[in-house]
Amino acid sequence: MSPELSHPVKKDRDGPIVTLTIQNPPLNILTRQVLLALADAVVEVTKDPTVRCLIIAGSGDKAFSAGADIHEMMNMTVSEAAHHSAKGQALTNLIEHSPIPAIAAVRGYCLGEGCEISLACDFILASDDAVFGQPEINLGVIPGWGGSRRLTRAIGVARARRWIFTGEIVPAARAYEEGLVDKVVPKDKLLEEALALARTISSKGAVAMAAAKYAVNEASDATRLLGLEYERDLWEVLFQTEDQKEGMKAFFQKRPPLFVNRPDWEKRTEGLPWRQQRRIFLSAKRKSEEIRSGDSKDSAPSAAKKEQRNVKKPSA
């Protein structure tokens, strides 16, 4: 169990701007306690009519957040994994749907669920030493807090596939080139730049700003909630697989995971959506082969078609 933190999220106020700092050094891991504290803080900020812009940052100089607590996740049941993903998506949805613009001020590691929180923000400002990634595939799972949907929206399908399928770590300069990061700045100027942007945003009309945020989100991905639900369903099912258990065990043993191949594919993929799609494909393939060989009963005219032929047209 992760140790209790006295102040997992620090709140600072600068006029209409609130900065929430994740405080779980050195890597600002998102334990259950930190996740709930950050969600509560975002709710409080959203309810405050005097707040005009939100900045989310990580304490120290090593990480914005290196992701969720793998100790907590390693032995989760499917239902526990579902609950964990639902809480994470509730936080990222809250940030994205809030009428208050949000800026992620990213320094150091921004990985996994940490990256997913930054993706829910309207702007990502990165220090020149920041690195990003969705490395969940190395643990035998996938992003579960909205990463597959929001990363694809931000950088496009081809690049998102590379990030998620390989689990690679991406430096800030490349993340900027690919469209994820709004601006890369020297690390000692990061919060200064974030506050400058927040002041500009805060000087605009609050209602118009909320409308602008909503309009851009809808224009870029109007069906995003459907994709998030699909991601969550897949993420929780993966917690019944051997790949998840091996991936997380290998992480703590500091060794490469030994993922098995596919001899027991049918058993290992029970409950995953492509099982149904594969059955449909095989059924269609058999039907096609039957038609080609002339053995299919469907190759003869159906009774409905025969009946249709026998219907007399009404006389003029």
Secondary structure, DSSP 8 states (H G I E B T S, - for coil): -----S-SEEEEEETTEEEEEE--TTTT-B-HHHHHHHHHHHHHHHH-TT--EEEEEESTTTEEE--B-HHHHTT--HHHHHHHHHHHHHHHHHHHHSSS-EEEEE-SEEETHHHHHHHHSSEEEEETT-EEE-GGGGGT----SSHHHHHHHHH-HHHHHHHHHH---EEHHHHHHTTS-SEEE-GGGHHHHHHHHHHHHHTS-HHHHHHHHHHHHHHH-TTHHHHHHHHHHHHHHGGGSHHHHHHHHHHHTTS------STTHHHHTTT-HHHHHHHHHHHHHHHHHHHHHT--GGGS--HHHHHHHH------
